[in-house]
Amino acid sequence: MGKRTKKIGPTRGLGARYGSTVRKRYTKIVASLKEANKCPQCSTVAVRRQSVGVWECRKCGFTFAGGAYAPITKLGVIARRTARGVQSEARLGEERTT
């Protein structure tokens, strides 16, 4: 018999089950979940996940809502950009009426 390879990473306990694509997705999600992220308030790399969608900076204590597996999602970035555009349009409308 040949030498067995050592299972490493988040999928080490899954073995040959569930298919390679699912195991690769799982590895990617868990790796991004565990890494430290940048705080939107103090810009320190100290943000950790508290629970699903709740993130907290360990330095300044800032708690905010984000994605389930990442503090900032693509959809959140788009929503913030859209909201900023709506606010600036509202301000321009106020300036024109006064």
N, C-alpha and C positions, 0 to 999 in steps of 0.2 A: 504494500500500500504506500501511496505517496504521502508526503508531508502535508498536513492540513494548513490552510492559511488562517491567520489570526483575525478574528472579527474586531474591527475597531470603529470608533465613531458612534453616533447616536443609534444606529441600526444594529449594533452588535448583538442584541438579544433577539432579533427577528429571524436570523438565519436565512433560509431560502424561501421563506414565506412571503406572501403578498405581492410579489413581482418587483422587478428592478426599478420600474418607473415610480411606483409608490414609495419605495425605500429611498430613492434619490430625492423626491419631493420632501419627504419627512426629514431627511438629513439637512436639506437646505433651510427648512422652516426652523428646526431646532437650533441650528447654528446661528441664525439671525436672531433668534429669541434670547440666546444666552449672552451675546456680545453686548458690551457697554455702548451706549449711544450718547449723543450730544444733547445737552439740556437746551431747550428753546429760550429759557430765561437767562441763565448765567453762562451758557456756552461751555460748560465743563463736561467732560466725557464721564458722566456718573449716573446716567439714567438706567434704572432697572425696572422690570415689570413687576407690579404688585399682584394683579389678577388680570383676567381677560379684558384687554382694552384700557387698563388703568396703569399709568406709568408714573414713577416718582424719581426725582433727582435726589441722590444721596447727600449732595453737598448743601444745596439751598432749600431742600424740602418741597420744591414745587411739584405739585401733583396735577396731572392732566390726562385727558382722554386721548387715545390714539387707536391704532389698529390692534388686532388680537395678537399678532406676532411681531410687529414693528411699531415703534412710537409714531412714525410719520408714514402715511400711505400716499400713494399716487393720487387717489381720489381726494384725500384731505388737502393736498397741495393745490389741486385744481379748484376745490371749493374755496380755499383761502384767497386764491388769486381772483376768483369771480366776486367774492364778497368785497374785496378791496376795490375792484372796479366799480361795483354798485355804489359804494360809499363815496368814491371820488365823483361819480356822476351826480349823486345827490347834493354834494357840496357845490358843484358847479351850478346846479339848478337853483340853489339857495342864493348864490352870489348874483345870478342874473335877475332874480326877482327883487333884490334889495337895492 
